[in-house]
């Protein structure tokens, strides 16, 4: 039994625990989509209409990183900056539909600090991507005109989205607080 427990502890110690997207849901839509949590251990590309469906997607990027410099956000944090020294986890959320519209949410395991919702703030935070994902057409990322995302006032771990899909879609980066269950990377 001791040998089994020692093996189990050794196995768990080699598996990094990360801050994560817990779940998501589309609550109203004009298409036939659902929330899909993508696994970055299997390489894929995002952007340039690579998905073209009505799903709401999310995946986790780099986790529990101490910011050396402040980062600017478009949504959240009243000063528009997450200060240097803050430990953040990064997540990517997107809608890559040709004509769908949906309202939904994504839940995280830690409170949301801010959202990069436009091309310049996303480009400035690409250093937090650190996955096997290939990001295509990066100059077209962000929210399209008339689309909105917001942090739930009563549940700071929930991000709401209202967006309509067209080419190239809507792409945002969400920064959450350090996940207490994650290992610092």
C-alpha positions as CSV (number, residue, x, y, z in Angstrom):
1,X,0.0,0.0,0.0
2,X,2.8,2.4,0.8
3,X,4.4,1.7,-2.5
4,X,1.1,2.5,-4.3
5,X,0.7,5.8,-2.4
6,X,4.3,6.7,-3.2
7,X,3.7,6.0,-6.9
8,X,0.5,8.0,-6.9
9,X,2.2,11.0,-5.2
10,X,5.0,10.8,-7.7
11,X,2.6,10.7,-10.6
12,X,0.6,13.6,-9.4
13,X,3.7,15.6,-8.7
14,X,4.7,15.3,-12.4
15,X,1.3,16.5,-13.7
16,X,1.1,20.3,-13.6
17,X,-2.2,21.6,-12.2
18,X,-3.3,24.8,-13.9
19,X,-5.8,27.6,-13.6
20,X,-8.6,26.7,-15.9
21,X,-11.8,27.3,-17.7
22,X,-14.4,25.2,-15.7
23,X,-17.4,25.4,-18.1
24,X,-19.4,27.5,-20.5
25,X,-22.8,27.6,-21.9
26,X,-24.8,29.2,-24.7
27,X,-28.1,30.4,-23.3
28,X,-29.5,32.1,-26.4
29,X,-28.5,31.6,-30.1
30,X,-29.5,31.8,-33.7
31,X,-27.5,28.7,-34.5
32,X,-27.0,25.2,-33.2
33,X,-23.8,25.6,-31.1
34,X,-22.6,24.5,-27.7
35,X,-19.6,25.4,-25.4
36,X,-16.5,23.5,-26.4
37,X,-13.4,23.4,-24.1
38,X,-10.4,22.8,-26.4
39,X,-7.4,20.7,-25.2
40,X,-4.1,22.4,-26.1
41,X,-2.2,19.2,-25.8
42,X,-3.4,18.3,-29.3
43,X,-2.1,21.0,-31.7
44,X,-4.7,23.0,-33.6
45,X,-4.9,26.4,-35.3
46,X,-7.3,29.3,-34.5
47,X,-8.2,32.2,-36.7
48,X,-8.8,32.6,-40.5
49,X,-12.2,30.9,-40.2
50,X,-10.7,27.5,-39.1
51,X,-13.8,26.5,-37.2
52,X,-16.8,28.1,-39.0
53,X,-19.5,26.8,-36.7
54,X,-21.9,28.1,-34.0
55,X,-19.9,26.9,-31.0
56,X,-18.5,29.0,-28.2
57,X,-14.9,27.9,-27.7
58,X,-12.3,28.4,-24.9
59,X,-8.9,27.1,-24.0
60,X,-6.3,27.8,-21.3
61,X,-3.1,29.5,-22.2
62,X,-0.1,30.2,-19.9
63,X,-0.9,29.8,-16.2
64,X,0.2,31.6,-13.0
65,X,2.7,33.9,-14.5
66,X,4.1,36.8,-12.5
67,X,3.9,39.9,-14.7
68,X,7.2,41.7,-15.1
69,X,5.5,44.7,-16.6
70,X,1.9,45.9,-16.3
71,X,-0.5,44.8,-19.1
72,X,-3.3,46.9,-20.5
73,X,-6.9,45.5,-20.6
74,X,-9.9,46.8,-22.4
75,X,-12.5,45.4,-20.0
76,X,-12.2,45.1,-16.2
77,X,-9.8,46.8,-13.8
78,X,-11.0,50.4,-13.4
79,X,-7.5,51.8,-14.4
80,X,-7.3,49.6,-17.5
81,X,-4.0,48.0,-16.2
82,X,-3.1,44.8,-14.4
83,X,0.0,45.9,-12.5
84,X,3.5,44.4,-12.6
85,X,4.0,41.8,-9.9
86,X,0.5,40.4,-10.3
87,X,0.2,36.6,-10.9
88,X,-2.2,35.9,-13.8
89,X,-3.5,33.0,-15.8
90,X,-4.4,33.5,-19.4
91,X,-7.3,32.0,-21.3
92,X,-8.6,32.4,-24.9
93,X,-12.3,32.6,-25.7
94,X,-13.7,32.8,-29.2
95,X,-16.7,32.5,-31.6
96,X,-15.8,31.6,-35.2
97,X,-19.1,31.5,-37.0
98,X,-20.1,32.8,-40.4
99,X,-23.5,34.0,-39.4
100,X,-24.5,32.9,-36.0
101,X,-25.4,35.0,-33.0
102,X,-25.3,33.9,-29.4
103,X,-25.3,35.0,-25.8
104,X,-23.5,32.8,-23.3
105,X,-20.9,32.7,-20.5
106,X,-17.6,31.1,-19.6
107,X,-16.8,30.2,-15.9
108,X,-13.2,30.2,-14.6
109,X,-11.7,28.8,-11.4
110,X,-10.4,32.2,-10.3
111,X,-11.8,35.8,-10.4
112,X,-11.4,37.7,-13.7
113,X,-8.9,40.6,-13.6
114,X,-9.5,41.9,-17.1
115,X,-10.0,41.1,-20.8
116,X,-8.0,42.0,-23.9
117,X,-10.7,42.6,-26.4
118,X,-9.0,44.4,-29.3
119,X,-6.1,43.6,-31.6
120,X,-3.5,45.9,-29.9
121,X,-4.1,44.6,-26.4
122,X,-4.2,41.0,-27.6
123,X,-0.9,41.5,-29.6
124,X,0.7,43.0,-26.5
125,X,-0.2,40.0,-24.4
126,X,0.7,37.2,-26.9
127,X,3.7,36.4,-24.6
128,X,1.1,34.7,-22.4
129,X,-0.1,32.3,-25.1
130,X,2.6,29.6,-24.5
131,X,0.6,26.7,-26.0
132,X,1.0,24.5,-29.0
133,X,-1.8,26.5,-30.7
134,X,-1.1,28.2,-34.0
135,X,-2.7,31.7,-34.0
136,X,-3.6,32.8,-37.6
137,X,-4.7,36.2,-38.8
138,X,-3.6,37.8,-35.6
139,X,-4.2,41.3,-37.0
140,X,-7.9,40.5,-37.2
141,X,-8.4,39.4,-33.6
142,X,-10.6,41.1,-31.1
143,X,-14.3,42.0,-30.9
144,X,-16.2,43.0,-34.0
145,X,-18.3,46.1,-34.0
146,X,-21.5,45.7,-32.0
147,X,-20.3,42.7,-30.0
148,X,-19.8,42.8,-26.2
149,X,-18.2,40.9,-23.3
150,X,-18.6,41.7,-19.6
151,X,-17.6,40.4,-16.2
152,X,-20.6,39.3,-14.1
153,X,-21.0,41.9,-11.3
154,X,-22.2,39.2,-8.8
155,X,-20.0,36.3,-9.9
156,X,-16.5,37.6,-10.8
157,X,-15.4,34.2,-12.1
158,X,-18.0,34.4,-15.0
159,X,-17.5,36.2,-18.3
160,X,-20.6,36.9,-20.4
161,X,-20.5,37.2,-24.2
162,X,-22.9,38.6,-26.7
163,X,-21.6,38.4,-30.2
164,X,-22.5,37.8,-33.8
165,X,-20.2,35.7,-36.0
166,X,-18.9,36.8,-39.3
167,X,-15.5,36.4,-40.9
168,X,-13.1,36.4,-39.1
169,X,-15.0,36.0,-35.8
170,X,-14.5,37.3,-32.3
171,X,-11.4,36.5,-30.2
172,X,-10.6,37.6,-26.7
173,X,-8.0,36.9,-24.1
174,X,-9.2,36.6,-20.4
175,X,-6.8,37.2,-17.5
176,X,-7.8,35.6,-14.2
177,X,-6.2,35.8,-10.8
178,X,-3.7,33.2,-9.7
179,X,-5.3,29.8,-9.2
180,X,-4.6,28.7,-5.7
181,X,-4.6,25.1,-6.9
182,X,-2.1,25.6,-9.7
183,X,1.6,25.3,-9.5
184,X,3.6,28.4,-10.3
185,X,5.2,28.0,-13.7
